[in-house]
Amino acid sequence: MSFKILCTLGNDFSAEAKEVLGTIGEVDLKLVSQEDLSIELKEYDAVVIGLGLNFNRKILESATKLKYIATATTGLDHIDLDYAHQKNIKIVSLKGENDFLKTITGTAELAFSLILNLVRKIPWSFDSVKNKEWNRDTFKGISLYGKTIGIIGYGRLGKMMASYARAFGMRVIFYDPFVNDGLGIAEKVGFTDLLKDSDIISIHIHLTPDTENMFDRDTFKIMKKGSFLINTSRGKIVNETELLEALKTKEIGGYGTDVLGNELSFKEKVIATDPLVEYAKENDNLLITPHIGGMTVDSRISTDIFIASKLRNCLKSNRGLKCPKI
């Protein structure tokens, strides 16, 4: 049986991965907008996606032939999992693929680079040099040696962050209800203790109903004054309205993020009015990157091939994986 497969990553999808899928069917590479998604999906048996498209109930209702959604992500909040389960659409993802994911280091590397850029004011000092200035005293930063980093979520990425932090001579503590062993690198503490003791906090957990708005006004009040918060997970884990107040009042020292709460709905006119983006234009305690954590050449090729191979195996067996239920 030959399958029709749509890849919404367009020509960014690696040639090697397309070749893998080409062994079982016809593959179309298209950059599809959210508005056109429901029309495009109608003729396909499977779709390969990344972040940026929202597979909500309305979209899934229109996908009458769709049997598989392959998403090159660990987070699945861009898919209505309950409705996909009702429609017997299988989800193929990177979630739980621990052996493979250990080789994908881009997000942890970006998280640590956000720390360095934020505490050493690198982007703003570079802007100053581009303006033909050489005012080194203006950009006094903070050393990491001897400081405490608190890691929220001691999974794959959390452990990577711990090892990087130790290389900088930092004390490492972590909060994770599901992990007890710090592997000789980090010390497990309670959530409140982590907030009080950390000079830098880095978030590495999934977005769930329990973790949404985990960082809010009350949390910021407990955090050490002048401490920094780093988020490469999901924007909605942080209450961005209350975060903005904490930044304006200097209750926290700064926020470095690769994610924003409403990023799935971004168009040019929307991002132009985003309060955090507007604040970042004039202030040096907020650094935002456009969800580039996994966007390295190496990781994209490896991830494309891995997810293509996993989807191919599922289609060949015509069994796939049970759609996870929330």
PASEBA-1860 file (N, C-alpha, C; in nm, 3 decimals):
! residues 326
1> MSFKILCT> 0.084/-0.120/0.000/0.000/0.000/0.000/0.087/0.125/0.000 ~ 0.057/0.221/-0.087/0.130/0.346/-0.094/0.054/0.454/-0.019 ~ 0.125/0.531/0.063/0.061/0.634/0.145/0.091/0.773/0.088 ~ 0.000/0.866/0.114/0.024/1.007/0.081/0.062/1.079/0.211 ~ 0.179/1.140/0.210/0.235/1.201/0.330/0.264/1.349/0.304 ~ 0.213/1.434/0.392/0.240/1.577/0.384/0.341/1.614/0.491 ~ 0.445/1.686/0.452/0.542/1.740/0.549/0.530/1.891/0.548 ~ 0.480/1.947/0.659/0.456/2.091/0.667/0.583/2.171/0.698
9> LGNDFSAE> 0.697/2.102/0.708/0.824/2.170/0.730/0.884/2.220/0.599 ~ 0.820/2.185/0.487/0.867/2.233/0.357/1.006/2.185/0.325 ~ 1.080/2.267/0.253/1.214/2.228/0.210/1.316/2.229/0.322 ~ 1.275/2.273/0.443/1.365/2.262/0.558/1.378/2.117/0.604 ~ 1.283/2.033/0.566/1.289/1.891/0.599/1.405/1.830/0.523 ~ 1.488/1.753/0.592/1.612/1.706/0.530/1.584/1.608/0.415 ~ 1.672/1.614/0.315/1.658/1.527/0.198/1.667/1.380/0.238 ~ 1.752/1.352/0.338/1.767/1.212/0.383/1.638/1.161/0.444
17> AKEVLGTI> 1.569/1.247/0.521/1.443/1.206/0.584/1.333/1.188/0.479 ~ 1.329/1.276/0.381/1.231/1.261/0.273/1.253/1.129/0.199 ~ 1.377/1.094/0.181/1.410/0.967/0.113/1.358/0.848/0.194 ~ 1.367/0.856/0.326/1.314/0.749/0.412/1.165/0.732/0.389 ~ 1.092/0.843/0.391/0.946/0.836/0.373/0.909/0.797/0.231 ~ 0.995/0.833/0.136/0.967/0.801/-0.004/0.963/0.653/-0.033 ~ 1.016/0.572/0.058/1.014/0.426/0.036/0.875/0.366/0.058 ~ 0.783/0.443/0.120/0.650/0.387/0.147/0.537/0.469/0.086
25> GEVDLKLV> 0.571/0.577/0.016/0.463/0.654/-0.043/0.508/0.783/-0.108 ~ 0.412/0.865/-0.141/0.435/0.994/-0.204/0.446/1.102/-0.096 ~ 0.553/1.179/-0.102/0.579/1.280/0.001/0.572/1.419/-0.061 ~ 0.488/1.505/-0.005/0.479/1.644/-0.048/0.536/1.734/0.060 ~ 0.633/1.816/0.024/0.691/1.913/0.116/0.625/2.049/0.091 ~ 0.552/2.098/0.190/0.482/2.226/0.173/0.490/2.307/0.303 ~ 0.510/2.436/0.289/0.494/2.525/0.404/0.348/2.566/0.407 ~ 0.277/2.520/0.508/0.132/2.539/0.515/0.097/2.636/0.626
33> SQEDLSIE> 0.010/2.731/0.598/-0.036/2.824/0.702/-0.148/2.759/0.782 ~ -0.174/2.814/0.901/-0.283/2.763/0.983/-0.417/2.774/0.908 ~ -0.435/2.880/0.832/-0.560/2.903/0.760/-0.582/2.797/0.651 ~ -0.474/2.753/0.587/-0.487/2.658/0.476/-0.477/2.513/0.521 ~ -0.448/2.491/0.648/-0.419/2.355/0.695/-0.536/2.260/0.674 ~ -0.657/2.303/0.707/-0.773/2.214/0.695/-0.797/2.172/0.551 ~ -0.768/2.260/0.456/-0.786/2.225/0.314/-0.677/2.129/0.269 ~ -0.553/2.157/0.307/-0.439/2.077/0.263/-0.444/1.934/0.316
41> LKEYDAVV> -0.497/1.915/0.436/-0.490/1.784/0.501/-0.583/1.679/0.441 ~ -0.685/1.721/0.368/-0.793/1.631/0.329/-0.749/1.508/0.251 ~ -0.641/1.520/0.175/-0.603/1.409/0.086/-0.491/1.322/0.141 ~ -0.447/1.348/0.266/-0.328/1.280/0.315/-0.359/1.175/0.423 ~ -0.277/1.069/0.421/-0.287/0.963/0.522/-0.206/0.998/0.646 ~ -0.099/1.075/0.627/-0.010/1.109/0.738/0.046/1.248/0.716 ~ 0.080/1.314/0.827/0.139/1.447/0.819/0.256/1.455/0.917 ~ 0.364/1.517/0.871/0.483/1.542/0.956/0.485/1.691/0.988
49> IGLGLNFN> 0.493/1.723/1.116/0.485/1.863/1.158/0.595/1.895/1.259 ~ 0.614/2.024/1.281/0.695/2.072/1.392/0.608/2.162/1.476 ~ 0.665/2.264/1.534/0.586/2.363/1.606/0.542/2.471/1.508 ~ 0.438/2.545/1.545/0.392/2.654/1.461/0.253/2.634/1.406 ~ 0.207/2.508/1.401/0.072/2.478/1.356/-0.006/2.416/1.472 ~ -0.132/2.454/1.483/-0.216/2.406/1.592/-0.317/2.305/1.538 ~ -0.299/2.178/1.575/-0.391/2.073/1.531/-0.505/2.061/1.631 ~ -0.595/2.159/1.625/-0.709/2.162/1.716/-0.825/2.080/1.660
57> RKILESAT> -0.936/2.080/1.730/-1.050/1.998/1.690/-1.098/2.034/1.549 ~ -1.106/2.162/1.520/-1.153/2.206/1.388/-1.066/2.150/1.277 ~ -0.935/2.155/1.295/-0.843/2.103/1.193/-0.859/1.952/1.180 ~ -0.865/1.882/1.292/-0.875/1.736/1.289/-1.007/1.689/1.229 ~ -1.113/1.765/1.249/-1.242/1.729/1.189/-1.235/1.729/1.037 ~ -1.155/1.817/0.982/-1.145/1.828/0.836/-1.054/1.721/0.775 ~ -0.972/1.658/0.858/-0.873/1.561/0.808/-0.937/1.423/0.799 ~ -1.019/1.403/0.699/-1.103/1.281/0.691/-1.023/1.154/0.665
65> KLKYIATA> -0.907/1.166/0.599/-0.827/1.047/0.567/-0.710/1.027/0.664 ~ -0.685/1.127/0.748/-0.563/1.127/0.828/-0.559/1.012/0.929 ~ -0.447/0.937/0.928/-0.428/0.826/1.021/-0.314/0.850/1.120 ~ -0.217/0.933/1.081/-0.100/0.956/1.165/-0.060/1.103/1.164 ~ -0.022/1.153/1.283/0.044/1.282/1.295/0.182/1.254/1.354 ~ 0.285/1.287/1.279/0.422/1.270/1.328/0.476/1.408/1.362 ~ 0.507/1.430/1.489/0.556/1.560/1.534/0.697/1.547/1.589 ~ 0.787/1.625/1.536/0.928/1.617/1.577/0.949/1.697/1.705
73> TTGLDHID> 0.869/1.666/1.807/0.873/1.737/1.936/0.851/1.637/2.049 ~ 0.888/1.680/2.170/0.851/1.602/2.289/0.721/1.655/2.348 ~ 0.702/1.787/2.344/0.577/1.846/2.389/0.467/1.824/2.286 ~ 0.343/1.804/2.333/0.232/1.774/2.242/0.115/1.870/2.261 ~ 0.141/1.987/2.320/0.032/2.079/2.348/-0.023/2.148/2.224 ~ 0.039/2.128/2.108/-0.013/2.184/1.983/-0.109/2.088/1.911 ~ -0.144/1.978/1.978/-0.236/1.879/1.921/-0.347/1.852/2.022 ~ -0.471/1.848/1.976/-0.583/1.808/2.061/-0.580/1.656/2.073
81> LDYAHQKN> -0.513/1.607/2.175/-0.488/1.464/2.188/-0.617/1.385/2.212 ~ -0.707/1.440/2.290/-0.833/1.369/2.317/-0.913/1.348/2.190 ~ -0.923/1.453/2.109/-1.003/1.439/1.987/-0.931/1.351/1.885 ~ -0.799/1.359/1.879/-0.723/1.270/1.791/-0.748/1.124/1.830 ~ -0.754/1.098/1.960/-0.782/0.962/2.008/-0.922/0.918/1.964 ~ -1.018/1.008/1.976/-1.155/0.975/1.932/-1.159/0.939/1.784 ~ -1.079/1.007/1.705/-1.078/0.984/1.561/-0.982/0.871/1.521 ~ -0.920/0.808/1.622/-0.824/0.699/1.599/-0.705/0.745/1.513
89> IKIVSLKG> -0.666/0.870/1.534/-0.544/0.921/1.469/-0.428/0.896/1.564 ~ -0.327/0.827/1.514/-0.212/0.791/1.596/-0.112/0.907/1.600 ~ -0.048/0.925/1.715/0.053/1.029/1.732/0.191/0.964/1.739 ~ 0.279/1.008/1.652/0.418/0.962/1.650/0.504/1.082/1.688 ~ 0.577/1.070/1.798/0.651/1.186/1.848/0.787/1.144/1.904 ~ 0.857/1.241/1.960/0.986/1.214/2.025/0.970/1.186/2.173 ~ 0.849/1.198/2.224/0.826/1.178/2.367/0.863/1.036/2.408 ~ 0.947/1.026/2.510/0.987/0.896/2.561/1.103/0.832/2.487
97> ENDFLKTI> 1.151/0.895/2.381/1.261/0.837/2.303/1.394/0.878/2.367 ~ 1.417/0.830/2.487/1.526/0.881/2.570/1.665/0.856/2.513 ~ 1.687/0.738/2.458/1.820/0.709/2.403/1.855/0.804/2.290 ~ 1.759/0.829/2.202/1.783/0.922/2.093/1.797/1.065/2.145 ~ 1.710/1.104/2.235/1.707/1.242/2.282/1.834/1.281/2.357 ~ 1.903/1.183/2.414/2.030/1.213/2.482/2.134/1.270/2.385 ~ 2.115/1.245/2.257/2.210/1.295/2.157/2.171/1.434/2.105 ~ 2.054/1.482/2.145/2.004/1.612/2.099/2.023/1.715/2.211
105> TGTAELAF> 2.125/1.795/2.199/2.166/1.882/2.309/2.133/2.030/2.286 ~ 2.076/2.062/2.170/2.059/2.202/2.131/1.983/2.287/2.230 ~ 1.872/2.234/2.286/1.790/2.314/2.376/1.864/2.347/2.506 ~ 1.934/2.249/2.562/2.011/2.276/2.683/2.124/2.375/2.656 ~ 2.188/2.362/2.541/2.295/2.455/2.506/2.240/2.597/2.492 ~ 2.122/2.609/2.430/2.061/2.741/2.417/2.025/2.797/2.554 ~ 1.969/2.713/2.640/1.931/2.760/2.774/2.052/2.817/2.846 ~ 2.164/2.750/2.836/2.283/2.801/2.905/2.337/2.927/2.837
113> SLILNLVR> 2.321/2.934/2.706/2.365/3.056/2.638/2.276/3.174/2.673 ~ 2.147/3.149/2.699/2.060/3.256/2.747/2.108/3.309/2.882 ~ 2.151/3.217/2.968/2.206/3.260/3.097/2.326/3.352/3.076 ~ 2.421/3.306/2.995/2.544/3.383/2.974/2.515/3.518/2.910 ~ 2.428/3.518/2.810/2.397/3.643/2.742/2.325/3.741/2.834 ~ 2.239/3.688/2.921/2.162/3.775/3.009/2.248/3.832/3.121 ~ 2.325/3.746/3.189/2.400/3.795/3.305/2.522/3.877/3.265 ~ 2.572/3.857/3.141/2.687/3.936/3.095/2.646/4.047/2.998
121> KIPWSFDS> 2.516/4.063/2.976/2.462/4.172/2.892/2.524/4.174/2.752 ~ 2.548/4.057/2.697/2.618/4.046/2.569/2.541/4.111/2.453 ~ 2.410/4.085/2.436/2.341/4.147/2.322/2.346/4.300/2.325 ~ 2.333/4.358/2.445/2.326/4.503/2.456/2.464/4.567/2.442 ~ 2.566/4.496/2.488/2.701/4.549/2.469/2.740/4.544/2.321 ~ 2.694/4.443/2.250/2.721/4.433/2.106/2.647/4.545/2.031 ~ 2.522/4.571/2.073/2.449/4.683/2.012/2.525/4.815/2.032 ~ 2.583/4.830/2.151/2.658/4.952/2.180/2.779/4.966/2.088
129> VKNKEWNR> 2.851/4.856/2.068/2.967/4.859/1.979/2.923/4.891/1.836 ~ 2.810/4.835/1.793/2.761/4.864/1.658/2.725/5.012/1.642 ~ 2.697/5.077/1.755/2.671/5.221/1.753/2.799/5.303/1.770 ~ 2.915/5.235/1.751/3.046/5.300/1.756/3.082/5.349/1.896 ~ 3.035/5.275/1.997/3.065/5.309/2.137/3.158/5.202/2.196 ~ 3.231/5.241/2.300/3.321/5.146/2.367/3.316/5.174/2.517 ~ 3.198/5.151/2.575/3.174/5.188/2.715/3.168/5.063/2.803 ~ 3.283/5.005/2.830/3.285/4.877/2.901/3.228/4.887/3.042
137> DTFKGISL> 3.239/5.000/3.108/3.187/5.014/3.244/3.035/5.008/3.250 ~ 2.972/5.032/3.139/2.825/5.030/3.133/2.770/4.888/3.144 ~ 2.853/4.789/3.112/2.804/4.653/3.099/2.868/4.557/3.199 ~ 2.868/4.600/3.325/2.919/4.511/3.430/2.820/4.398/3.451 ~ 2.870/4.276/3.436/2.782/4.160/3.449/2.798/4.090/3.582 ~ 2.757/3.965/3.585/2.760/3.884/3.707/2.837/3.755/3.676 ~ 2.929/3.718/3.764/3.002/3.591/3.747/2.914/3.474/3.790 ~ 2.932/3.361/3.725/2.855/3.242/3.759/2.922/3.158/3.868
145> YGKTIGII> 3.054/3.168/3.876/3.127/3.087/3.975/3.074/3.113/4.116 ~ 3.042/3.004/4.186/2.995/3.014/4.324/2.847/3.044/4.338 ~ 2.780/3.074/4.227/2.636/3.102/4.232/2.558/2.970/4.233 ~ 2.430/2.979/4.269/2.343/2.860/4.274/2.245/2.864/4.159 ~ 2.240/2.754/4.085/2.139/2.739/3.980/2.036/2.637/4.027 ~ 1.910/2.673/4.013/1.801/2.583/4.046/1.735/2.533/3.919 ~ 1.727/2.403/3.905/1.674/2.343/3.783/1.536/2.285/3.812 ~ 1.436/2.328/3.739/1.300/2.277/3.752/1.281/2.167/3.649
153> GYGRLGKM> 1.277/2.043/3.696/1.267/1.928/3.607/1.403/1.868/3.582 ~ 1.429/1.753/3.645/1.562/1.692/3.635/1.558/1.571/3.543 ~ 1.506/1.597/3.421/1.508/1.494/3.318/1.630/1.510/3.229 ~ 1.614/1.474/3.103/1.726/1.479/3.008/1.791/1.617/3.003 ~ 1.711/1.720/2.977/1.766/1.855/2.964/1.814/1.910/3.098 ~ 1.740/1.880/3.203/1.782/1.925/3.335/1.918/1.871/3.375 ~ 1.942/1.745/3.344/2.072/1.684/3.375/2.184/1.746/3.292 ~ 2.154/1.776/3.165/2.255/1.844/3.083/2.290/1.979/3.143
161> MASYARAF> 2.188/2.052/3.183/2.212/2.184/3.242/2.295/2.174/3.369 ~ 2.269/2.071/3.448/2.344/2.052/3.572/2.492/2.032/3.542 ~ 2.522/1.952/3.440/2.664/1.926/3.408/2.731/2.053/3.355 ~ 2.659/2.132/3.275/2.717/2.258/3.226/2.745/2.352/3.344 ~ 2.649/2.361/3.436/2.663/2.452/3.549/2.780/2.413/3.638 ~ 2.797/2.284/3.658/2.910/2.238/3.741/3.043/2.277/3.677 ~ 3.048/2.275/3.543/3.171/2.314/3.473/3.204/2.460/3.498 ~ 3.102/2.540/3.531/3.123/2.682/3.561/3.143/2.706/3.711
169> GMRVIFYD> 3.151/2.598/3.788/3.175/2.612/3.930/3.053/2.654/4.010 ~ 2.936/2.620/3.959/2.812/2.658/4.027/2.763/2.547/4.120 ~ 2.691/2.585/4.223/2.616/2.490/4.304/2.486/2.458/4.230 ~ 2.449/2.330/4.224/2.332/2.289/4.147/2.229/2.225/4.240 ~ 2.108/2.279/4.238/1.996/2.219/4.310/1.883/2.196/4.209 ~ 1.792/2.104/4.242/1.682/2.079/4.150/1.554/2.046/4.224 ~ 1.443/2.073/4.155/1.310/2.033/4.203/1.245/1.946/4.097 ~ 1.207/1.825/4.138/1.138/1.733/4.048/1.069/1.627/4.133
177> PFVNDGLG> 0.935/1.626/4.139/0.864/1.529/4.223/0.886/1.384/4.181 ~ 0.935/1.364/4.057/0.946/1.228/4.003/1.089/1.176/4.001 ~ 1.184/1.257/4.046/1.325/1.217/4.045/1.384/1.243/4.182 ~ 1.457/1.146/4.236/1.520/1.161/4.367/1.672/1.173/4.361 ~ 1.733/1.110/4.261/1.878/1.101/4.256/1.937/1.214/4.171 ~ 2.020/1.294/4.232/2.088/1.402/4.160/2.214/1.357/4.091 ~ 2.244/1.227/4.096/2.357/1.166/4.027/2.492/1.225/4.068 ~ 2.498/1.272/4.192/2.622/1.327/4.242/2.654/1.465/4.189
185> IAEKVGFT> 2.565/1.521/4.110/2.588/1.654/4.052/2.500/1.758/4.118 ~ 2.374/1.720/4.146/2.276/1.816/4.197/2.212/1.765/4.326 ~ 2.163/1.859/4.404/2.095/1.828/4.531/1.945/1.852/4.515 ~ 1.865/1.755/4.552/1.720/1.772/4.543/1.670/1.857/4.659 ~ 1.582/1.955/4.627/1.524/2.042/4.729/1.376/2.060/4.698 ~ 1.303/2.117/4.793/1.164/2.152/4.770/1.152/2.273/4.680 ~ 1.034/2.292/4.623/1.012/2.402/4.528/1.039/2.538/4.592 ~ 0.984/2.559/4.711/1.002/2.688/4.778/1.148/2.714/4.812
193> DLLKDSDI> 1.218/2.611/4.859/1.360/2.627/4.890/1.439/2.661/4.764 ~ 1.404/2.599/4.652/1.473/2.630/4.527/1.453/2.776/4.489 ~ 1.330/2.824/4.503/1.301/2.964/4.470/1.383/3.059/4.557 ~ 1.393/3.029/4.685/1.463/3.118/4.779/1.615/3.116/4.759 ~ 1.670/3.001/4.722/1.816/2.984/4.723/1.882/3.011/4.589 ~ 1.807/3.010/4.480/1.868/3.013/4.346/1.899/3.154/4.299 ~ 2.018/3.171/4.243/2.053/3.295/4.174/1.999/3.291/4.031 ~ 1.991/3.170/3.976/1.937/3.149/3.842/1.846/3.027/3.849
201> ISIHIHLT> 1.729/3.035/3.785/1.636/2.922/3.777/1.614/2.890/3.631 ~ 1.626/2.762/3.595/1.605/2.720/3.457/1.495/2.615/3.452 ~ 1.397/2.638/3.363/1.276/2.554/3.356/1.291/2.448/3.248 ~ 1.269/2.321/3.287/1.281/2.209/3.193/1.171/2.105/3.220 ~ 1.046/2.149/3.211/0.931/2.060/3.234/0.831/2.079/3.121 ~ 0.738/1.984/3.111/0.633/1.994/3.010/0.521/2.084/3.060 ~ 0.449/2.143/2.966/0.330/2.220/3.000/0.214/2.124/3.023 ~ 0.156/2.132/3.142/0.038/2.053/3.179/-0.056/2.146/3.257
209> PDTENMFD> -0.179/2.102/3.284/-0.265/2.184/3.369/-0.202/2.217/3.504 ~ -0.117/2.127/3.555/-0.051/2.152/3.684/0.064/2.251/3.675 ~ 0.129/2.258/3.558/0.245/2.346/3.547/0.213/2.481/3.482 ~ 0.094/2.495/3.424/0.057/2.624/3.365/0.055/2.731/3.474 ~ 0.117/2.844/3.446/0.129/2.955/3.542/0.200/2.913/3.671 ~ 0.290/2.817/3.661/0.368/2.773/3.777/0.449/2.890/3.834 ~ 0.495/2.977/3.745/0.566/3.097/3.789/0.473/3.217/3.772 ~ 0.434/3.274/3.887/0.339/3.384/3.887/0.382/3.487/3.992
217> RDTFKIMK> 0.293/3.579/4.023/0.325/3.687/4.117/0.376/3.632/4.251 ~ 0.309/3.529/4.303/0.349/3.473/4.432/0.488/3.410/4.424 ~ 0.513/3.342/4.313/0.643/3.279/4.294/0.754/3.383/4.288 ~ 0.730/3.490/4.214/0.832/3.594/4.198/0.865/3.661/4.332 ~ 0.766/3.670/4.419/0.790/3.731/4.550/0.881/3.644/4.636 ~ 0.875/3.511/4.616/0.958/3.419/4.694/1.101/3.414/4.639 ~ 1.115/3.429/4.508/1.247/3.420/4.445/1.344/3.521/4.504 ~ 1.470/3.483/4.506/1.575/3.573/4.554/1.574/3.701/4.471
225> KGSFLINT> 1.575/3.814/4.536/1.570/3.942/4.465/1.691/3.955/4.373 ~ 1.664/3.989/4.249/1.771/4.003/4.152/1.807/3.875/4.079 ~ 1.738/3.765/4.109/1.768/3.638/4.043/1.713/3.637/3.901 ~ 1.762/3.542/3.822/1.726/3.534/3.681/1.645/3.407/3.655 ~ 1.550/3.418/3.561/1.465/3.305/3.524/1.486/3.274/3.377 ~ 1.508/3.146/3.345/1.532/3.101/3.208/1.424/3.000/3.170 ~ 1.364/3.018/3.052/1.256/2.928/3.009/1.276/2.885/2.865 ~ 1.305/2.757/2.846/1.313/2.700/2.711/1.210/2.588/2.696
233> SRGKIVNE> 1.109/2.587/2.781/1.008/2.481/2.779/0.883/2.526/2.705 ~ 0.791/2.592/2.775/0.671/2.645/2.713/0.637/2.778/2.781 ~ 0.590/2.874/2.701/0.566/3.007/2.753/0.463/3.012/2.863 ~ 0.361/2.928/2.854/0.250/2.936/2.949/0.284/2.883/3.087 ~ 0.402/2.827/3.104/0.446/2.788/3.238/0.469/2.913/3.324 ~ 0.494/3.024/3.257/0.516/3.152/3.325/0.397/3.244/3.296 ~ 0.341/3.303/3.400/0.236/3.404/3.382/0.305/3.531/3.333 ~ 0.293/3.558/3.204/0.373/3.664/3.143/0.328/3.804/3.186
241> TELLEALK> 0.200/3.820/3.219/0.153/3.950/3.266/0.217/3.985/3.400 ~ 0.219/3.886/3.491/0.278/3.909/3.623/0.431/3.911/3.616 ~ 0.487/3.838/3.521/0.631/3.844/3.498/0.673/3.986/3.459 ~ 0.597/4.047/3.370/0.630/4.181/3.323/0.637/4.280/3.439 ~ 0.544/4.266/3.533/0.547/4.353/3.651/0.672/4.329/3.733 ~ 0.709/4.202/3.749/0.828/4.168/3.828/0.955/4.221/3.762 ~ 0.956/4.225/3.629/1.072/4.280/3.557/1.077/4.432/3.572 ~ 0.962/4.496/3.561/0.957/4.642/3.570/0.998/4.692/3.708
249> TKEIGGYG> 0.959/4.618/3.812/0.991/4.660/3.949/1.125/4.608/3.997 ~ 1.195/4.532/3.907/1.325/4.471/3.940/1.314/4.369/4.052 ~ 1.192/4.314/4.069/1.175/4.209/4.170/1.260/4.089/4.134 ~ 1.269/4.060/4.004/1.365/3.960/3.957/1.464/4.031/3.865 ~ 1.583/3.974/3.853/1.690/4.042/3.779/1.672/4.037/3.629 ~ 1.611/3.931/3.578/1.595/3.921/3.434/1.529/3.791/3.393 ~ 1.483/3.789/3.269/1.415/3.672/3.212/1.473/3.645/3.075 ~ 1.519/3.523/3.054/1.566/3.479/2.923/1.477/3.367/2.875
257> TDVLGNEL> 1.414/3.385/2.758/1.317/3.286/2.713/1.329/3.256/2.564 ~ 1.304/3.132/2.531/1.298/3.087/2.392/1.153/3.062/2.351 ~ 1.060/3.090/2.442/0.919/3.058/2.418/0.831/3.171/2.471 ~ 0.716/3.190/2.406/0.617/3.285/2.453/0.480/3.216/2.458 ~ 0.395/3.264/2.548/0.269/3.195/2.572/0.177/3.187/2.453 ~ 0.178/3.289/2.367/0.086/3.291/2.254/0.157/3.272/2.120 ~ 0.272/3.207/2.122/0.353/3.198/2.001/0.285/3.119/1.889 ~ 0.197/3.025/1.922/0.132/2.948/1.817/0.038/3.033/1.732
265> SFKEKVIA> 0.000/3.149/1.782/-0.091/3.237/1.706/-0.017/3.353/1.641 ~ 0.116/3.352/1.648/0.190/3.468/1.600/0.179/3.487/1.449 ~ 0.147/3.609/1.414/0.168/3.661/1.280/0.245/3.791/1.303 ~ 0.289/3.852/1.197/0.371/3.973/1.214/0.297/4.079/1.296 ~ 0.169/4.100/1.268/0.096/4.206/1.338/0.070/4.171/1.484 ~ 0.067/4.040/1.515/0.042/3.998/1.654/0.168/4.013/1.737 ~ 0.279/3.963/1.687/0.403/3.969/1.765/0.447/4.115/1.785 ~ 0.408/4.202/1.692/0.447/4.343/1.704/0.384/4.410/1.826
273> TDPLVEYA> 0.274/4.355/1.875/0.206/4.415/1.990/0.218/4.330/2.116 ~ 0.299/4.225/2.112/0.317/4.142/2.230/0.385/4.223/2.340 ~ 0.329/4.227/2.461/0.384/4.312/2.568/0.530/4.282/2.604 ~ 0.566/4.154/2.603/0.705/4.121/2.637/0.800/4.168/2.527 ~ 0.760/4.149/2.402/0.844/4.194/2.291/0.860/4.346/2.296 ~ 0.752/4.416/2.323/0.758/4.562/2.333/0.850/4.606/2.446 ~ 0.840/4.539/2.561/0.925/4.573/2.676/1.073/4.548/2.644 ~ 1.099/4.438/2.573/1.238/4.400/2.542/1.308/4.502/2.453
281> KENDNLLI> 1.231/4.579/2.377/1.292/4.678/2.287/1.368/4.786/2.363 ~ 1.325/4.813/2.485/1.381/4.927/2.559/1.452/4.888/2.688 ~ 1.460/4.759/2.719/1.515/4.717/2.848/1.615/4.603/2.831 ~ 1.712/4.598/2.924/1.819/4.499/2.912/1.808/4.388/3.016 ~ 1.686/4.365/3.068/1.667/4.251/3.159/1.569/4.148/3.102 ~ 1.548/4.154/2.972/1.462/4.056/2.904/1.523/4.021/2.770 ~ 1.543/3.892/2.750/1.603/3.842/2.626/1.512/3.734/2.569 ~ 1.471/3.750/2.443/1.377/3.658/2.379/1.437/3.605/2.249
289> TPHIGGMT> 1.433/3.473/2.231/1.468/3.412/2.102/1.346/3.337/2.050 ~ 1.332/3.319/1.918/1.209/3.267/1.859/1.200/3.114/1.852 ~ 1.203/3.051/1.969/1.190/2.905/1.983/1.291/2.831/1.894 ~ 1.418/2.864/1.913/1.525/2.806/1.831/1.603/2.698/1.905 ~ 1.553/2.654/2.020/1.628/2.558/2.102/1.680/2.438/2.026 ~ 1.593/2.375/1.949/1.633/2.255/1.875/1.679/2.283/1.734 ~ 1.690/2.412/1.699/1.718/2.448/1.561/1.868/2.460/1.534 ~ 1.936/2.347/1.544/2.073/2.342/1.495/2.075/2.253/1.372
297> VDSRISTD> 2.171/2.273/1.285/2.180/2.192/1.164/2.188/2.044/1.200 ~ 2.272/2.014/1.299/2.294/1.874/1.338/2.166/1.810/1.391 ~ 2.100/1.881/1.484/1.983/1.821/1.547/1.866/1.810/1.451 ~ 1.851/1.908/1.360/1.741/1.901/1.265/1.753/1.779/1.173 ~ 1.872/1.754/1.122/1.891/1.639/1.033/1.865/1.510/1.108 ~ 1.924/1.497/1.228/1.906/1.376/1.307/1.760/1.355/1.344 ~ 1.694/1.462/1.386/1.554/1.452/1.428/1.463/1.420/1.311 ~ 1.486/1.484/1.196/1.404/1.455/1.078/1.414/1.308/1.039
305> IFIASKLR> 1.536/1.257/1.036/1.555/1.116/0.997/1.490/1.024/1.100 ~ 1.505/1.056/1.228/1.449/0.970/1.332/1.297/0.965/1.324 ~ 1.232/1.083/1.312/1.086/1.085/1.311/1.032/1.026/1.181 ~ 1.104/1.045/1.071/1.063/0.984/0.944/1.072/0.832/0.951 ~ 1.178/0.781/1.012/1.194/0.636/1.026/1.087/0.578/1.116 ~ 1.055/0.649/1.223/0.952/0.601/1.316/0.815/0.598/1.248 ~ 0.784/0.704/1.172/0.658/0.707/1.099/0.653/0.598/0.993 ~ 0.762/0.580/0.921/0.767/0.475/0.819/0.738/0.338/0.880
313> NCLKSNRG> 0.799/0.310/0.994/0.778/0.180/1.058/0.633/0.162/1.101 ~ 0.572/0.271/1.149/0.432/0.264/1.190/0.341/0.242/1.071 ~ 0.366/0.313/0.962/0.283/0.298/0.843/0.300/0.159/0.782 ~ 0.422/0.108/0.784/0.446/-0.025/0.727/0.373/-0.132/0.807 ~ 0.370/-0.115/0.937/0.300/-0.213/1.021/0.151/-0.183/1.028 ~ 0.117/-0.055/0.990/-0.022/-0.007/0.996/-0.081/-0.021/1.135 ~ 0.008/-0.009/1.234/-0.036/-0.017/1.373/-0.008/0.113/1.446 ~ 0.114/0.159/1.440/0.147/0.285/1.507/0.143/0.276/1.658
321> LKCPKI> 0.135/0.390/1.719/0.132/0.402/1.865/-0.002/0.450/1.909 ~ -0.047/0.405/2.022/-0.173/0.457/2.074/-0.159/0.605/2.104 ~ -0.259/0.678/2.064/-0.257/0.823/2.092/-0.263/0.844/2.243 ~ -0.166/0.915/2.301/-0.169/0.935/2.447/-0.289/1.016/2.490 ~ -0.350/0.977/2.601/-0.463/1.052/2.655/-0.415/1.144/2.767 ~ -0.477/1.260/2.775/-0.441/1.354/2.882/-0.498/1.303/3.014
END
